[in-house]
Amino acid sequence: EVQEEDVLRKLRLFLRNITERLILDCRFKAFTKPVDIEEENYLMVIKKPMDLSTLLTNIDEQKYITVGKFMADADLIWKNALDYNPDSDPMDRSIRRRACALKDVIRTIIRDELNEDLERACEEIRESR
Ligand SMILES: CC(=O)c1nc(NC(=O)[C@H]2CNCCN2)sc1-c1cc(O)cc(O)c1
């Protein structure tokens, strides 16, 4: 009913704000668009590609009804980067460093800025569905 839509709208605003800040952060440029699948055997190594612009589309398509569901996809971005870049190659190291920074930034923003009442209200909606 109306209250639920209000809660989910607030969640979308919160998640969109975080995602847009990450897209604007030049450290995370490599993560802003889907990896070009011409990239050597990318889809053989990475089962579920994810990127910041796809996160934004998912938010707009109302795919996330809890912060936890959003976090699972957001975590895919840096986890995929670590999986695809395990070597000592300078490019691998550079991507891994940015992946670790992305992980820390996402967690810090959520811990500092997530309103506990909002998250609890979202969990109640999830349980009721
Ligand atoms: C995001 C990611 O995981 C990624 N990994 C790369 N690794 C390499 O190129 C390593 C792999 N090991 C052998 C030496 N090359 S390039 C790259 C990437 C960077 C962008 O600016 C945009 C984009 O779509 C993808």
The ligand as an SDF file (V2000), in Angstrom:
LIG
                    3D

 25 27  0  0  0  0  0  0  0  0999 V2000
   37.1930   -4.0220  -15.0680 C   0  0  0  0  0  0  0  0  0  0  0  0
   38.1190   -5.1560  -15.2630 C   0  0  0  0  0  0  0  0  0  0  0  0
   37.9800   -6.2010  -14.6230 O   0  0  0  0  0  0  0  0  0  0  0  0
   39.2330   -5.0550  -16.1900 C   0  0  0  0  0  0  0  0  0  0  0  0
   40.2190   -5.9510  -16.0380 N   0  0  0  0  0  0  0  0  0  0  0  0
   41.2150   -5.7960  -16.9120 C   0  0  0  0  0  0  0  0  0  0  0  0
   42.3200   -6.6010  -16.8800 N   0  0  0  0  0  0  0  0  0  0  0  0
   43.2810   -6.5900  -17.8440 C   0  0  0  0  0  0  0  0  0  0  0  0
   43.2660   -5.8930  -18.8320 O   0  0  0  0  0  0  0  0  0  0  0  0
   44.4540   -7.5380  -17.5930 C   0  0  0  0  0  0  0  0  0  0  0  0
   43.9570   -8.9610  -17.3950 C   0  0  0  0  0  0  0  0  0  0  0  0
   45.1420   -9.8260  -17.1850 N   0  0  0  0  0  0  0  0  0  0  0  0
   46.0690   -9.7770  -18.2680 C   0  0  0  0  0  0  0  0  0  0  0  0
   46.5260   -8.3350  -18.5140 C   0  0  0  0  0  0  0  0  0  0  0  0
   45.3370   -7.4750  -18.7380 N   0  0  0  0  0  0  0  0  0  0  0  0
   40.9290   -4.5160  -17.9870 S   0  0  0  0  0  0  0  0  0  0  0  0
   39.4340   -4.1660  -17.2370 C   0  0  0  0  0  0  0  0  0  0  0  0
   38.6430   -3.0680  -17.7320 C   0  0  0  0  0  0  0  0  0  0  0  0
   39.1540   -1.7660  -17.7050 C   0  0  0  0  0  0  0  0  0  0  0  0
   38.3710   -0.7200  -18.2130 C   0  0  0  0  0  0  0  0  0  0  0  0
   38.8560    0.5370  -18.1740 O   0  0  0  0  0  0  0  0  0  0  0  0
   37.1110   -0.9570  -18.7330 C   0  0  0  0  0  0  0  0  0  0  0  0
   36.6200   -2.2470  -18.7440 C   0  0  0  0  0  0  0  0  0  0  0  0
   35.3880   -2.4710  -19.2500 O   0  0  0  0  0  0  0  0  0  0  0  0
   37.3600   -3.3110  -18.2290 C   0  0  0  0  0  0  0  0  0  0  0  0
  1  2  1  0
  2  3  2  0
  2  4  1  0
  4  5  1  0
  4 17  2  0
  5  6  2  0
  6  7  1  0
  6 16  1  0
  7  8  1  0
  8  9  2  0
  8 10  1  0
 10 11  1  0
 10 15  1  0
 11 12  1  0
 12 13  1  0
 13 14  1  0
 14 15  1  0
 16 17  1  0
 17 18  1  0
 18 19  1  0
 18 25  2  0
 19 20  2  0
 20 21  1  0
 20 22  1  0
 22 23  2  0
 23 24  1  0
 23 25  1  0
M  END
$$$$
